Amino acid sequence: TEDVDCVIDFSHHSLTEGLLSFCKQKKLPVVIATTGQTAEEQALIAEAAKEIPVFFSKNMSVGIALLCELAKTTALTFPDADIEIIEKHHNQKLDAPSGTARSLADIVDDNMNVTTDIQSVRCGEIPGIHTIGFEGLNDRITLTHEAFSREGFAAGAVEAALRTEGLTGVHEFKKLLLGK
């Protein structure tokens, strides 16, 4: 086989077990950028991370990592706001809502003690648009991230792969970038 420094996976969560088995056998770090893992697959990721470095994020975009932090700050600052999350993707996207939208809802819900509904739109060739609206009594805060192409996700995954040396455990992309 050819020399490999790291495996980057954007395939499908159903391949997680085989992917981790291969990476553990070859002692390769792995960047997992798929969504929809079952509880069993998530446990396999945690177990593999005891042997190899694992980056596991539902989104590898630098902009989404920042949006997550802005969402947390806004949720803490406007604890009584009404919330809406709208996510839009291409018409071939299999999951609705997306893993990214679920992650954003988890951030809001955990910091506001609410349960946020997500509106999903599947249309055309949209790589990804995520909007969170915080509606207060006197004003509204709207946070939006729009991916122009899938290249940003690939660039983020490569950045994560470049930072695997010497790491142990499971790491999230936003922690890699923002140190949080």
VENWOZI-V897760 format. One record per residue. N is the residue number from 1. PSI is psi as a letter, one per 40 degrees, with the letter a starting at -180 (NA if undefined). Layout:
n->{N	N}
psi->{PSI	PSI}
This chain:
n->{1	2	3	4	5	6	7	8	9	10	11	12	13	14	15	16	17	18	19	20	21	22	23	24	25	26	27	28	29	30	31	32	33	34	35	36	37	38	39	40	41	42	43	44	45	46	47	48	49	50	51	52	53	54	55	56	57	58	59	60	61	62	63	64	65	66	67	68	69	70	71	72	73	74	75	76	77	78	79	80	81	82	83	84	85	86	87	88	89	90	91	92	93	94	95	96	97	98	99	100	101	102	103	104	105	106	107	108	109	110	111	112	113	114	115	116	117	118	119	120	121	122	123	124	125	126	127	128	129	130	131	132	133	134	135	136	137	138	139	140	141	142	143	144	145	146	147	148	149	150	151	152	153	154	155	156	157	158	159	160	161	162	163	164	165	166	167	168	169	170	171	172	173	174	175	176	177	178	179	180}
psi->{i	i	h	h	d	i	h	h	h	f	c	i	d	e	e	d	d	d	d	d	d	d	d	d	d	e	f	h	i	i	h	h	f	i	i	e	h	i	d	d	d	d	d	d	d	d	d	d	e	e	d	i	h	h	h	h	i	e	h	f	h	d	d	d	d	d	d	d	d	d	d	d	d	d	d	d	d	g	e	e	i	i	i	i	h	h	i	h	i	i	e	e	h	d	i	h	i	i	d	d	d	d	d	d	d	d	d	d	d	d	e	e	f	i	h	h	i	h	h	h	h	h	h	b	f	h	d	h	h	h	h	h	h	h	h	a	d	e	i	h	h	h	h	h	h	h	h	d	i	e	d	d	d	d	d	d	d	d	d	d	d	e	e	d	h	e	i	i	a	h	i	i	d	d	d	d	d	e	e	NA}
